[in-house]
Amino acid sequence: MLREKHTMKTSLSGGLAMLNEVSHRLPPSERKIANFILEQPHEAIHCTAAELGELSSTSSAAVIRLCKSLGLKGFQELKLRITGDLQKSPDIQYRDIQPGETPESIVDKVTNNSLQAIKETTEFVNYETLEKAVTALKNAEKIHLFGVGASGIIAQDAQQKFHRMNKATSAFTDIHNAAMYIANVNKHDVVFGISFSGETSETAKIMELARQKGAVTISLTRYGSSPVAEKSDINLYISASREVPAPFRSGATSSRLAQLHMIDILFVSVVTDQYDKAADYFKEISTAMDFLKQR
């Protein structure tokens, strides 16, 4: 179902955002290529891999390695994504809120940043990976979600949603409680680790333990490689907000909304794939809620 919907997409985009997200973490040769593309995207889209390697003082092999680092199928997909970016209207960049902002400015900036994070997260979606995640969640006997701090709130939101599908779902923010549950998982269970940075050591340990026990592991992190993503079978990504040093760091709010957006996508995908069963579950939930309202 998801693959069929993907074929209906008229164009790809998000290539420049992907490069922005990971350029500082790339090996030197790949970073040189990424920087060249970011500085001269119009020229880059007309190059072959060999020509781009020459222009960036690297090699065609480095261009291919860059595409693999981005999780893309090849240089052609990267060029298509960049072409899609160049055809869009110029986006307003993330803007942090400063002391003394007017109410109008706060509304405008918070709304803009939230929309930017959600939009870029959507551009990062790999539909084959999304389908794998949906299938795993749909077939799971138990779903265990784990996140620390703000990511724990996202785990609790996901738990509340999947309870509606009559799924045995747990959410943890304490690594010791999580470990007690993960100790008894098996190949029929899903362990879902949520970490915006992907660097949270507790989340990485939980994912490593879940893998040892044979569970299917899914991660939700900022775009790019990270310890949490490396210990997961299925990697889902959100946009990394362009946070800059400022008193309020409003990007943290944008990243939270991007995480919630991806959880919503997963939940709705599972629901639509099992619509008849979901309708029955929702009906029972509605009946229970009506019973509570009775006096």
HUNOR-V501077 format. One record per helix or strand. SS is the DSSP state (2 for helix, 1 for strand). FROM is the first residue (numbers start at 0). TO is the last residue. If there is no record, write none. Layout:
ss=SS from=FROM to=TO
ss=SS from=FROM to=TO
//
This chain:
ss=2 from=1 to=5
ss=2 from=14 to=24
ss=2 from=27 to=38
ss=2 from=40 to=43
ss=2 from=48 to=54
ss=2 from=59 to=68
ss=2 from=74 to=85
ss=2 from=102 to=122
ss=2 from=126 to=138
ss=1 from=141 to=146
ss=2 from=149 to=162
ss=1 from=167 to=171
ss=2 from=174 to=181
ss=1 from=188 to=193
ss=2 from=200 to=211
ss=1 from=215 to=221
ss=2 from=226 to=229
ss=1 from=233 to=237
ss=2 from=250 to=272
ss=2 from=274 to=292
//
